Amino acid sequence: MSDTLKEKILKAQRAGDIAALYVLEAQAQETFEEQELIAYYANILDLALENLTAALESARRMEITEVQDFATLRALYEYAMEHYSAGKKTDASALFEILSGLSSDETFSNAMKMHQAGADSGMSIEAFIEKVADVDATMTVGNFYISDFKKDARKTLDEEGKRA
C-alpha cells in the first residue's frame, strides 16, 4: 500500500470522516488485497454504526444533504443490502426499517419502506430488483440506493407476501 494512501486513510479514520473514506475507495480498490479491502469496508461500517448510535441517542434524523450523514446512510444501506443478498431477510428488514426512520429525506425513507416490504414478503434480492425496482429510473437520477420502483411494485410485493 502506498504510504500516501495509508496516511490519507488513517487521517480520515481518526477524524471519523466516512465521506473521505468513500472518496479514497477507488484507490483502495486498486491497491488493496481482498483481506485489506474487507478491513477497509469494516472501518467504514464501524464509523457508520457509531454515527447511527449517536443519532439514535440524540433522537436526530439524518439529512441526506449533509456529507457525513449521506455517507453514513450509504454505508448502512450497503450493509442492509449485504444482509438481503445473503438471504438474511429478517436482519435486512430491520435495517431497512431503521434507515426509513433515520433519514429526514422522504424519498429515501419511502424507498427503504419498499425495501423492507420486499424483505418481509420473502422475496429474494434478485426478484426484488427484477420485479419491483426500476433500475433504469434509479440510474437516471443517480442515487446510491434503489429509489424508483415499477408502477405495480406494491401489488407485486403484496402478492409475494401472500405466497410466503
C-alpha positions in Angstrom: 0.0 0.0 0.0 1.3 3.4 -0.8 2.3 5.4 2.2 0.4 8.4 1.0 -2.8 6.4 0.7 -2.2 4.9 4.1 -1.8 8.4 5.6 -5.0 9.6 4.0 -7.0 6.6 5.2 -5.6 6.9 8.8 -6.4 10.6 8.8 -9.9 10.0 7.6 -10.4 7.2 10.1 -9.1 9.3 13.0 -11.5 12.2 12.0 -14.4 9.8 11.6 -14.8 11.0 8.1 -16.7 8.4 6.2 -17.1 10.6 3.2 -13.3 10.9 2.8 -13.0 7.1 3.0 -15.5 6.8 0.2 -13.5 9.3 -1.8 -10.5 7.1 -1.4 -12.4 4.0 -2.3 -11.3 3.7 -5.9 -7.6 3.9 -4.8 -8.2 1.3 -2.1 -9.8 -1.0 -4.7 -6.8 -0.7 -7.0 -4.2 -1.0 -4.2 -5.5 -3.4 -1.6 -5.7 -7.2 -1.5 -9.0 -8.8 -0.6 -8.4 -9.0 3.2 -7.3 -5.4 3.3 -10.4 -4.3 1.4 -12.6 -6.3 3.8 -10.9 -4.4 6.7 -11.3 -1.1 4.9 -15.0 -1.5 4.4 -15.3 -2.8 8.0 -13.8 0.5 9.2 -16.4 2.4 7.1 -19.2 0.3 8.7 -17.8 0.8 12.2 -17.9 4.6 11.7 -21.4 4.4 10.3 -22.6 2.4 13.3 -21.1 5.0 15.6 -22.9 7.7 13.8 -26.1 5.7 13.9 -25.8 5.2 17.6 -25.1 9.0 18.1 -28.1 9.9 16.0 -30.4 7.5 17.9 -29.2 8.6 21.3 -29.8 12.2 20.4 -33.1 11.5 18.5 -31.6 13.2 15.5 -32.8 12.5 12.0 -30.0 12.5 9.4 -30.0 14.9 6.5 -29.1 13.3 3.2 -27.8 16.7 2.0 -25.1 16.7 4.8 -21.9 15.0 3.6 -21.3 12.8 6.7 -25.0 11.9 7.0 -25.1 11.0 3.3 -22.0 8.8 3.7 -23.4 7.2 6.9 -26.8 6.4 5.2 -24.9 4.9 2.2 -22.8 2.7 4.4 -25.8 1.5 6.4 -27.8 0.9 3.2 -24.9 -1.2 1.7 -24.8 -3.2 5.0 -28.6 -3.8 4.8 -28.3 -4.8 1.1 -25.4 -7.3 2.0 -27.8 -8.9 4.5 -30.6 -9.0 1.9 -28.2 -10.5 -0.7 -27.0 -13.1 1.8 -30.6 -14.2 2.4 -30.8 -12.7 5.9 -34.2 -11.1 5.2 -35.2 -10.6 8.8 -32.0 -8.7 9.5 -32.2 -6.7 6.3 -35.8 -5.8 7.1 -34.9 -4.5 10.5 -32.0 -2.4 9.0 -34.3 -1.0 6.3 -36.8 -0.1 9.0 -34.2 1.8 10.9 -33.0 3.5 7.8 -36.5 4.6 6.9 -36.9 6.4 10.2 -33.3 7.7 10.4 -33.4 9.9 7.4 -35.5 13.1 7.1 -35.5 12.7 3.3 -38.9 11.5 2.3 -37.8 9.8 -1.0 -35.1 7.8 0.8 -37.4 6.9 3.7 -40.2 5.7 1.3 -37.6 3.7 -0.7 -36.4 2.0 2.5 -40.0 1.1 3.3 -40.3 -0.6 -0.1 -37.0 -2.5 0.5 -38.4 -3.6 3.9 -41.6 -4.8 2.3 -39.5 -6.8 -0.2 -37.6 -8.5 2.6 -40.7 -9.0 4.7 -42.5 -10.6 1.7 -39.8 -13.3 1.5 -38.8 -12.1 -2.0 -35.1 -12.7 -2.9 -33.0 -9.7 -3.6 -32.8 -10.8 -7.2 -36.6 -11.0 -7.6 -36.9 -7.6 -5.8 -34.5 -6.0 -8.3 -36.2 -7.7 -11.3 -39.9 -7.4 -10.3 -40.1 -4.3 -8.1 -37.2 -2.0 -8.6 -37.0 0.4 -11.6 -33.2 0.2 -12.0 -33.2 2.4 -15.1 -35.0 5.3 -13.4 -32.8 4.9 -10.3 -29.7 5.1 -12.5 -31.1 8.2 -14.3 -31.4 10.1 -11.0 -28.1 8.8 -9.8 -29.0 7.7 -6.3 -26.8 5.3 -4.3 -29.9 3.4 -3.3 -32.8 1.9 -5.3 -35.1 4.9 -5.2 -37.5 4.2 -8.0 -40.0 1.3 -8.4 -42.2 -0.2 -11.1 -45.8 1.0 -11.3 -47.2 -2.2 -9.9 -44.5 -2.7 -7.3 -46.7 -2.6 -4.2 -49.2 -5.1 -5.8 -46.2 -7.4 -6.6 -45.0 -7.2 -3.0 -48.5 -7.9 -1.6 -48.9 -10.9 -3.9 -45.4 -12.2 -2.9 -46.3 -11.8 0.7 -49.4 -13.8 0.4 -47.4 -16.7 -1.1 -44.9 -16.7 1.7 
